[in-house]
Amino acid sequence: MRRARITFPGALHHVMNRGHDGTEIFYGNQNKAHFLDYLAETSKKMKIRIFAYCIMDTHYHLVLENSSGKMSEFLKQLNGLYGMYYRKIVGGRGYVFQGRFKSTLIEEDAYLLQSIVYLLQNPVRAGIVQHAADYIWSSTRLYYSNESDAIVDTEFVDEIFGTKKQLMAALRTNVNNDLPIKTTKYGDILGTEGFLDSALEKYDRRTKPSEQSQGMQRMDDRYFEPVEKVIQEFENIKGIKIEVIDLSSLKGKRLRGELLVFLKDRGGLTYKEISRDFDIFLDLRFSSLRELYRSTKKRMREL
């Protein structure tokens, strides 16, 4: 069983996820631009503050604040949207992202600065550019530009670094140094010795459940699988591609209902997301989707 991640509303994180088996899922400017569009849309929708980003050909990095307490849901939706876009472009099935995202919990102040600098230096370490400011697919160029940005909270970053000169100087130093990350049984931590204790005190949603939810896992805390993985598992189990399901037959209609259950229960998708992103459900209203979900769940329990 996967260990729950330590997070809480207001927690700071350095997040990374890469293409399955190191695949260049962000090759070309168009793919990177699409990912940024999804990042802007999803961070606004889920109320997650982004402080820095860097998109490489095989992976992406984010430094963010779990401001709404919905970081896992935010990343699930972000990866799911881009995963479906990528599959439409290149075709095929299977995983797009390498399973679960990696996350490092960050202490405030100096450790947050270190994490942002380290993230922005990624293209330099990779030998793509000589200076971080020359890489157009990171947030480096956005700071101190006197322009608001749809993705990054540039004002906050500008304030904590002080001046553009100080930020640029930081980006030129310790380029090849690793972050002093501590690996614990609760996950990776970037901070002082006492930081983990204070973080654990804030992370009490499982250890101190409310009376209403005692003994039950909250929906926001559940780990959902990537959408592309859910689809692949469904197709493997049923032995059929979803795009060739025959809805004129009883078997096809039942398969559609079972796919709906997979997408809801394993992928955590909403009815709106399912209706929007899967052509097989386009002819059904939300009320019909809810009824199909309930009836299929009942039928599956009786089997």
Summary of the structure (lengths in Angstrom):
residues: 303
radius of gyration: 21.2
end to end distance: 26.5
largest distance: 67.2
contacts: 863
relative contact order: 0.12
helix: 49%
strand: 12%
